[in-house]
Amino acid sequence: MTKPRRIRWDERASAAANARAHLPRLVADYFVAVRELLSGDPAPPKLHRVRLASKRVRYTLELFRQCYGPGFEARLEALRELQQVLGRVNDATAARRLLAKAMHAKSPQSQRVQKFLDERVTHQAQEFRRHWDEVFDAPGQLEWWIGYLARHTRATGRRA
């Protein structure tokens, strides 16, 4: 995934004006980066990059919570939900890696456990991909994000 773009804060403008100016691009860049990574059909451990990028976007957006209306919370919740799915992928991947180190790799029991964990990792990665394609990045979702973030915010006296 590409490195996040630095935001150039306009000190003469309000936080709300800076939010409208920069947050739509931040979210658009996030969608582009995740789509690009997913186009290569990455192995489950590579999805950790998406998890980190999702956290970074959510934490940045949360800084501007007071600049927007109630629709903002729905967008943050969508990111939290995506992060939870990615967390399950990461947990399954980490468990598989840790148990592989702890168990004797040639024993039948170890092979059964590793097979189970491999299937769990694959299932969780597929669940993330389904959630991304059918929910988070379903048709119109990027526009839902950008249209909202670019609208007038609370601090301008207009509803968001």
C-alpha positions as CSV (number, residue, x, y, z in Angstrom):
1,M,0.0,0.0,0.0
2,T,1.2,3.5,-0.7
3,K,2.3,5.8,2.1
4,P,-0.4,8.2,3.3
5,R,-0.3,11.7,1.9
6,R,0.5,14.5,4.4
7,I,-2.3,16.9,5.0
8,R,-1.3,20.6,4.6
9,W,-3.3,22.3,7.3
10,D,-4.5,25.8,6.5
11,E,-4.0,27.7,9.7
12,R,-6.2,30.6,8.6
13,A,-9.2,28.2,8.0
14,S,-11.4,26.5,10.6
15,A,-11.1,22.9,11.5
16,A,-14.4,22.3,9.6
17,A,-13.0,24.0,6.5
18,N,-9.8,21.9,6.7
19,A,-11.9,18.8,7.2
20,R,-14.0,19.5,4.1
21,A,-10.8,20.3,2.1
22,H,-8.8,17.2,3.1
23,L,-10.9,14.4,4.5
24,P,-12.6,13.5,1.2
25,R,-9.1,13.0,-0.4
26,L,-7.9,11.0,2.5
27,V,-10.8,8.6,2.2
28,A,-10.5,8.4,-1.6
29,D,-6.8,7.6,-1.3
30,Y,-7.6,4.9,1.3
31,F,-10.1,3.2,-1.0
32,V,-7.7,3.4,-3.9
33,A,-4.8,1.9,-1.9
34,V,-7.0,-1.0,-0.5
35,R,-8.4,-1.7,-3.9
36,E,-4.9,-1.8,-5.4
37,L,-3.7,-4.2,-2.7
38,L,-6.7,-6.5,-3.1
39,S,-6.3,-6.6,-6.9
40,G,-3.2,-8.7,-6.3
41,D,-5.1,-11.2,-4.2
42,P,-2.8,-10.9,-1.3
43,A,-2.0,-13.7,1.2
44,P,-3.8,-13.2,4.5
45,P,-0.8,-11.9,6.4
46,K,-0.6,-9.0,3.9
47,L,-4.1,-7.9,4.9
48,H,-2.5,-6.5,8.1
49,R,-1.5,-3.5,6.0
50,V,-5.2,-2.8,5.3
51,R,-5.9,-3.1,9.0
52,L,-3.2,-0.5,9.8
53,A,-4.4,1.8,7.1
54,S,-8.0,1.5,8.3
55,K,-6.9,2.4,11.8
56,R,-5.0,5.4,10.6
57,V,-8.0,6.7,8.6
58,R,-10.4,6.1,11.4
59,Y,-8.2,7.8,14.0
60,T,-7.7,10.8,11.7
61,L,-11.4,11.0,11.1
62,E,-12.2,10.9,14.8
63,L,-10.2,14.1,15.3
64,F,-13.0,15.8,13.3
65,R,-16.0,14.2,14.9
66,Q,-17.3,17.5,16.3
67,C,-17.2,19.1,12.9
68,Y,-19.9,16.8,11.4
69,G,-23.3,15.6,12.2
70,P,-24.8,12.2,13.1
71,G,-24.0,10.7,9.7
72,F,-20.4,10.9,10.7
73,E,-20.9,8.2,13.4
74,A,-22.3,5.8,10.8
75,R,-19.2,6.2,8.8
76,L,-16.9,5.6,11.8
77,E,-19.0,2.5,12.7
78,A,-18.5,1.2,9.2
79,L,-14.7,1.5,9.6
80,R,-14.8,-0.1,13.1
81,E,-16.8,-3.0,11.6
82,L,-14.2,-3.4,8.9
83,Q,-11.4,-3.3,11.4
84,Q,-13.1,-6.1,13.5
85,V,-13.2,-8.3,10.4
86,L,-9.5,-7.5,9.7
87,G,-8.7,-8.2,13.4
88,R,-10.1,-11.7,13.1
89,V,-7.9,-12.3,10.0
90,N,-4.9,-11.0,12.0
91,D,-5.8,-13.1,15.1
92,A,-6.1,-16.3,13.0
93,T,-2.8,-15.5,11.2
94,A,-0.9,-14.8,14.5
95,A,-2.4,-18.0,16.2
96,R,-1.2,-20.1,13.2
97,R,2.3,-18.6,13.3
98,L,2.6,-19.0,17.1
99,L,1.4,-22.6,17.2
100,A,3.6,-23.5,14.3
101,K,6.6,-22.5,16.4
102,A,5.3,-24.2,19.5
103,M,4.4,-27.6,18.0
104,H,6.5,-30.3,16.5
105,A,5.8,-29.8,12.8
106,K,5.9,-33.5,11.8
107,S,3.5,-34.9,14.4
108,P,0.0,-36.0,13.1
109,Q,-1.6,-33.8,15.8
110,S,0.5,-30.8,14.8
111,Q,-0.4,-31.3,11.1
112,R,-4.2,-31.5,12.0
113,V,-3.9,-28.3,14.1
114,Q,-2.0,-26.5,11.3
115,K,-4.6,-27.7,8.7
116,F,-7.4,-26.4,10.9
117,L,-5.6,-23.0,11.4
118,D,-4.8,-22.7,7.7
119,E,-8.5,-23.2,7.0
120,R,-9.4,-20.7,9.6
121,V,-7.0,-18.1,8.2
122,T,-8.4,-18.7,4.7
123,H,-12.0,-18.4,5.9
124,Q,-11.3,-15.2,7.8
125,A,-9.5,-13.7,4.8
126,Q,-12.5,-14.6,2.6
127,E,-14.9,-13.1,5.1
128,F,-12.9,-9.9,5.0
129,R,-12.9,-9.9,1.2
130,R,-16.7,-10.5,1.1
131,H,-17.3,-7.7,3.6
132,W,-15.1,-5.3,1.6
133,D,-16.7,-6.2,-1.7
134,E,-20.3,-6.5,-0.6
135,V,-20.5,-3.9,2.2
136,F,-17.7,-1.5,2.6
137,D,-16.8,-1.0,-1.0
138,A,-20.2,-1.9,-2.5
139,P,-21.3,0.3,-5.4
140,G,-21.9,3.9,-4.2
141,Q,-20.0,3.6,-0.9
142,L,-17.1,5.7,-1.9
143,E,-19.5,8.4,-3.1
144,W,-21.4,8.1,0.3
145,W,-18.1,8.8,2.1
146,I,-16.8,11.6,-0.1
147,G,-20.1,13.4,-0.6
148,Y,-20.7,13.5,3.1
149,L,-17.2,14.6,4.1
150,A,-17.1,17.4,1.5
151,R,-20.4,18.9,2.5
152,H,-20.8,21.8,4.9
153,T,-20.0,20.9,8.4
154,R,-21.4,22.0,11.7
155,A,-18.9,24.7,12.3
156,T,-20.2,26.5,9.2
157,G,-23.7,26.7,10.6
158,R,-25.0,24.3,8.0
159,R,-26.0,20.7,8.5
160,A,-23.7,17.9,7.4
